């Protein structure tokens, strides 16, 4: 018996199969194109996404014929949805997280509804990334699509629908729509009325790890499954990544480094403080029932290392081509092990939490003729880590105390980079052996739905930790002093109105 986790991301999807002990058996991945019709727009062709998901499902299960898949959980990006017509047709592309076309609507509508009222119901502050504002944009600008739609499905429930099930949406993914009441665990009547949609147009909310049903026999056969496959609710990729890293208790959090950086903790009760509200830090359901989470994030993360490699790392790229050694590691080996003499505001993209600022640019301060290329790279990575420390401070002040960070994502593979983060944050960082954490957790939840074993227990058995990177006391002390200066950098750069 084995279990599959499917992860639907913004640039591609992957299916990973795990056995009863959590060992990875197979993996399949497909990319798809982001459609950018104009500046500020970002879409996915939902038909292409579903077809790609079916392809990776078929390939992944085919690779382990002696250990048939019996459970499937679906992890997906947040916010994006697809309008579905009366005949099941996809009426429009899905607008993804980085689509900001609804910016003006967001400001106007949320003020009319009540910013604090919206936050107290949903645990989120208004931003054009959320489904609610994308729906309102459709209502104003694609009225025929809005009125013809009988369902609005996020990718978790869209895939369930495509697999022949009555679609359900996990509580944590529903939270990312900003139409879901995180205290009652149901769609919020006042918000739906203000938007102009009915509950019947949305999927039934479900806690993560609940059995939704079995894949339609005809569809299961077309995908090559040899046995009945139970589909479980799973949800939003960030909380799933946290579970996949073994975050099952308070005091722990996932620290994910991919294109962006994200810290996702787990805590026992919803926390909605004035400070969290002011700093755009949300509270919504975790994937373990009875627990909550948040996402503190910087949209500049691993992409800053990629930018540096592409613009200034031609020597390492050529060396990589010649030796086969990873170009990123070649660069990281040169950054040294002591703090740089530079300071960076890492807004090379729009900022994430706490500011949600789409206009203030990044900044690099302290350059001299003696400054080396490697010092600049270290400073860039320090800037991202300082931004995450800023977020951790806000969480701490609101009573969300974190003793341990669990590292996942591509950046976690580098001890040099992880050590820098531990030093800047002045917290130990634990590595975990599994790399596909969201798929791992989705598979755990399907195992829980099928066997009845609590997901917390499965995570305790399946997750294997690696090394623990402790902060260097001398570096941590220097960074603590430097952090006080860093906190002054954003308001200073913003005041310049560059």
C-alpha positions, 0 to 999 in steps of 0.5 A, spaced: 500 500 500 502 506 498 500 514 498 500 519 493 501 527 494 500 531 488 502 538 489 499 544 484 504 550 484 504 556 480 510 554 475 508 546 475 505 540 478 508 534 481 506 527 484 510 523 489 508 516 491 510 514 498 510 507 502 507 506 508 513 508 512 514 514 508 519 512 504 519 516 497 518 511 491 517 515 485 516 522 483 513 525 476 514 533 474 511 537 469 512 545 468 506 549 464 506 556 462 504 562 466 500 567 461 502 574 462 497 578 457 499 585 460 503 588 466 500 586 473 496 580 470 498 573 471 494 567 469 494 559 468 490 555 463 486 551 468 485 545 462 493 545 461 494 544 469 489 539 470 492 535 464 499 536 467 496 533 473 493 527 470 500 526 466 504 526 473 499 522 477 499 517 471 507 517 471 508 517 478 503 511 480 506 507 474 513 507 477 511 503 483 507 497 480 508 492 486 506 497 491 499 500 488 497 507 490 490 507 495 490 514 497 491 521 494 492 528 497 492 534 493 496 540 495 495 547 491 497 554 491 493 559 494 488 564 492 487 562 484 480 559 482 477 557 476 470 559 474 466 553 471 460 553 467 453 549 467 456 544 462 462 543 466 466 548 461 472 552 464 470 559 463 476 563 464 483 562 466 485 562 473 488 568 476 494 566 480 497 569 487 502 575 483 496 577 479 495 584 481 489 587 477 484 587 482 488 593 486 484 598 485 478 594 487 481 591 493 482 598 496 475 601 495 471 594 496 474 593 503 474 600 506 466 600 504 465 593 507 470 594 513 477 593 514 477 590 521 470 587 520 473 583 514 480 581 518 476 579 524 472 574 520 477 571 515 484 573 519 487 576 513 488 583 511 486 586 504 490 584 498 489 583 491 492 576 491 486 574 494 480 570 491 475 575 493 478 581 490 479 577 483 472 575 483 470 582 484 474 584 478 471 578 474 464 581 476 466 588 474 470 586 468 468 580 465 460 580 467 458 574 462 463 569 466 461 571 473 454 570 471 455 564 467 459 561 473 455 555 477 462 554 481 468 557 483 473 552 484 480 553 487 485 548 484 484 542 490 477 542 489 478 543 481 482 537 481 477 533 485 471 535 480 476 532 475 477 526 478 469 525 478 468 527 486 463 532 489 468 537 490 470 539 497 475 545 499 480 544 505 479 549 511 486 552 510 485 553 502 478 556 503 482 561 508 486 564 502 479 566 499 478 571 504 471 569 504 471 563 509 470 565 517 476 562 520 472 561 527 466 558 524 469 554 519 464 556 514 463 561 508 461 567 511 454 569 509 456 577 510 462 577 505 458 572 500 452 577 500 457 583 499 460 579 493 454 577 490 455 569 490 452 563 493 454 558 498 452 553 492 457 556 488 463 554 492 465 547 495 463 544 501 469 546 506 472 540 510 478 539 515 484 537 512 485 529 512 478 527 511 476 522 506 472 526 500 471 519 496 474 515 491 476 516 484 471 515 479 472 508 476 473 510 469 478 515 471 482 511 475 482 506 470 485 511 465 490 513 470 492 506 471 490 505 478 490 498 479 485 499 486 480 504 489 484 510 490 481 514 496 482 522 495 483 526 502 482 533 503 489 536 504 490 544 502 494 550 501 501 548 500 505 552 505 501 549 511 502 542 508 509 544 507 510 545 515 506 538 516 511 535 511 517 538 515 514 535 522 511 541 525 506 538 529 507 542 536 507 549 538 513 553 538 516 550 531 515 553 524 517 551 517 522 555 514 521 554 506 526 557 501 524 557 494 523 563 489 520 566 496 521 565 503 516 563 508 515 562 515 509 557 517 508 556 524 503 552 528 499 554 534 493 552 538 488 558 538 487 563 533 491 569 534 488 576 532 492 582 535 492 589 533 499 588 531 498 582 526 493 586 523 497 592 522 503 588 519 498 584 514 500 577 518 494 573 517 491 567 522 488 561 519 487 554 519 492 549 520 492 542 517 492 539 523 484 540 526 484 544 532 490 548 530 492 555 526 497 558 522 500 564 519 505 565 513 510 570 514 514 571 507 518 575 503 517 575 496 524 576 495 528 569 497 532 564 492 530 569 486 535 574 489 541 568 488 538 566 481 539 574 479 546 574 482 548 568 478 545 570 472 548 578 472 554 577 476 556 569 476 558 568 469 565 565 472 561 560 476 556 558 471 562 556 466 565 552 472 559 549 473 558 547 466 565 544 466 565 540 473 558 539 474 558 542 481 552 546 482 553 554 480 549 556 486 554 552 491 560 555 487 558 562 489 556 560 496 562 557 498 565 564 496 561 569 501 565 567 507 563 566 514 563 573 517 558 578 517 558 583 511 559 590 511 553 592 507 546 593 508 540 591 504 533 592 503 531 586 499 525 589 496 527 586 489 520 584 488 514 587 491 515 586 499 511 581 503 509 581 510 509 586 514 508 592 509 505 589 502 509 594 499 509 594 491 513 600 490 519 601 494 525 598 491 531 594 494 537 598 496 544 596 497 548 601 502 555 601 504 559 600 498 566 602 497 571 601 492 574 595 496 567 592 496 568 585 493 563 581 489 562 576 494 561 581 500 555 583 495 552 576 495 552 575 502 549 582 504 543 580 499 542 574 503 543 577 510 538 582 507 532 577 506 534 574 513 533 580 516 526 581 513 524 574 516 527 576 523 523 582 522 517 578 521 519 573 527 519 579 532 512 581 530 510 574 531 513 574 538 510 580 540 503 577 539 505 571 543 507 566 537 514 564 540 518 559 536 524 555 539 525 551 532 525 552 525 525 546 520 528 548 513 525 546 507 526 548 500 532 548 495 536 553 500 535 548 505 540 544 501 546 549 503 549 549 510 553 555 508 546 559 507 542 555 512 548 557 517 547 565 515 540 564 516 541 561 523 546 567 525 541 572 523 535 570 526 539 567 532 535 561 532 537 554 531 535 551 524 533 543 523 534 540 516 529 535 514 531 529 510 524 529 505 525 535 500 518 534 497 514 537 503 508 539 501 507 532 497 509 528 503 504 532 507 498 531 502 500 523 502 500 523 510 493 526 510 491 521 505 494 515 509 490 518 515 483 518 511 484 511 509 487 508 515 484 512 521 491 514 524 492 521 526 496 525 521 500 528 527 502 520 529 504 519 521 508 525 521 511 523 527 513 516 524 515 519 517 519 525 518 526 524 519 530 530 521 537 531 519 543 536 522 541 542 527 545 548 525 546 552 531 547 560 531 555 562 531 555 566 538 559 572 535 556 572 528 549 572 532 551 578 536 553 582 531 547 581 527 543 583 533 546 590 533 545 591 525 538 589 526 536 595 529 539 599 523 536 594 519 529 596 522 530 603 520 532 602 513 525 601 510 522 608 512 528 611 510 528 608 503 520 609 502 521 617 504 526 618 498 520 616 494 525 613 488 
